[in-house]
Amino acid sequence: MLPTISSSDPLVSHGRHFGRTVFALCNYPSLLTNGILRLEQMEDTSLEEFSAEERREHGVFEHLLDSYPGLLERLKNGSEEEILHVEELIGKGAAGARGDDMKTLKSVILDWICPKGEVIQPPLHRNSKIDRGFNHELTGSLLCPAGLNWNDSHGETLVCGDQWPIFLYAHQTYDPEDPWCGLLRSRLLVSAYKHVFMSLSSVDREPKATRSGNAHLHGMNSVTIASIAYIATQVQFALTSSSVFSRTDMVTDSEMFYHSLLDLLEDTDESKEVDELLVWWNHQVFPTSSAAKRTITANSALLKIRQKHLALKQSSHTVVSS
């Protein structure tokens, strides 16, 4: 008989933070079972022998092991029932955090999408989403795919995973000649991020190191790529008329949307833009952390040294691969 799942178990708390900052849409039984199996297989083969999807999943698995000391021994030495219990604890935490964030963002997001001093017309209900999405001009215009005109794109079917909505962009402005310009730098995303990771009061004020919040509770002092994708997915869902989150929902297409953002942010060819984006985000959320340092000046000696090091590393990797 499995032990009772307690919300106070440390693995539940860890699952909450892991889902927000590392990988939001995990199938934890599959992640842990496949991860343990791959570790055994890698005694005779290398990770490169696995598919790209399997390597990505294993990267998430190893991150989970690194972030929770003693977890690997617990998985290796535990019985099948104990492993199942661990999976349920972490999954409970991740799902609980996602549900809590959806519940609170559903209401407060209305305070951020309307200019201060103005009233949303027609009014939007704080506890119901039926009139959101493309049923309302304000939420519809924010969900409109970048590059399309709201007046020409009426219809909830346009909320598609790889058709990124304009709310992701600073000032809701999209430049087709430079799609990176302003991407993932909107004030709406920053407000939602502070709400989830810092505190309610930090949205309109400068965050302080002593302020309690999810980031403080977990010793978080810098933004992660996955946490940006997570917040973007939460904001998209809060703006839509969908009342129940589903990974397979073809209206919001949340899973494809989340993965499409991760695909971009984890692409090594986009590392320069991603590094600049993370510096910008850390200035917004963790301004006193070392991660909020200035970007390296163009043509500086430091930049040239790092570029030379990267070139040598890539050259070495090419030789080994061939």
Long-range contacts (C-beta under 8 A, 24 or more apart in sequence): 2-81, 2-84, 2-85, 2-88, 3-85, 5-85, 5-88, 5-89, 5-92, 7-92, 7-96, 9-89, 11-68, 11-86, 11-89, 11-90, 11-93, 12-89, 12-90, 12-92, 12-93, 12-96, 13-93, 13-217, 14-67, 14-68, 14-90, 14-93, 15-89, 15-90, 15-91, 15-92, 15-93, 15-94, 15-96, 15-97, 16-93, 16-94, 16-96, 16-97, 16-214, 17-93, 17-97, 17-214, 17-217, 17-218, 17-220, 18-64, 18-67, 18-90, 18-93, 18-94, 19-93, 19-94, 19-95, 19-97, 19-98, 19-230, 20-97, 20-101, 20-196, 20-197, 20-214, 20-226, 20-227, 20-230, 21-220, 21-224, 21-226, 21-227, 21-230, 22-60, 22-63, 22-64, 22-67, 22-224, 22-226, 23-60, 23-63, 23-226, 24-94, 24-98, 24-226, 24-229, 24-230, 24-233, 24-258, 25-247, 25-255, 25-258, 25-259, 26-60, 26-91, 26-94, 28-87, 28-88, 28-90, 28-91, 28-94, 29-84, 29-87, 29-91, 30-57, 31-57, 31-60, 31-61, 31-64, 32-61, 32-75, 32-83, 32-86, 32-87, 33-83, 34-58, 34-61, 35-61, 35-62, 35-64, 35-65, 36-75, 36-76, 36-83, 64-90, 98-234, 98-245, 99-245, 101-196, 101-234, 102-234, 102-237, 102-238, 102-245, 104-195, 105-192, 105-195, 105-196, 105-234, 105-235, 105-238, 106-238, 108-195, 108-200, 108-203, 109-188, 109-192, 109-235, 109-238, 109-239, 112-187, 112-188, 112-191, 112-192, 112-203, 113-138, 113-139, 113-142, 113-188, 113-239, 114-138, 128-243, 129-238, 129-240, 129-241, 129-242, 129-243, 130-241, 130-243, 131-241, 132-239, 132-240, 132-241, 133-159, 133-239, 133-240, 133-241, 133-242, 134-158, 134-159, 134-241, 135-241, 139-239, 139-240, 141-166, 141-172, 142-166, 142-167, 142-172, 142-188, 142-239, 143-167, 143-236, 143-239, 143-240, 146-174, 146-179, 147-174, 147-176, 156-240, 156-241, 156-251, 157-251, 159-236, 159-240, 159-251, 159-252, 159-253, 160-253, 160-256, 161-253, 161-254, 161-255, 161-256, 161-257, 161-259, 161-260, 162-256, 162-257, 162-260, 164-257, 164-260, 164-261, 165-236, 165-239, 167-235, 167-236, 167-239, 168-232, 180-273, 183-277, 184-228, 184-232, 184-261, 184-277, 184-281, 185-277, 185-280, 188-235, 189-228, 189-231, 189-232, 189-235, 190-281, 190-284, 190-285, 192-231, 192-234, 192-235, 192-238, 193-223, 193-227, 193-228, 193-231, 193-281, 193-284, 193-285, 194-285, 196-231, 196-234, 197-227, 197-285, 198-285, 206-287, 207-285, 207-286, 207-287, 209-288, 215-285, 215-286, 221-286, 221-289, 221-291, 222-278, 222-282, 222-286, 222-289, 222-291, 222-292, 223-278, 223-281, 223-282, 223-285, 223-286, 223-291, 225-262, 225-265, 225-266, 225-274, 225-278, 226-262, 228-261, 228-265, 228-277, 228-281, 229-258, 229-261, 229-262, 229-265, 230-258, 232-257, 232-258, 232-261, 233-257, 233-258, 233-261
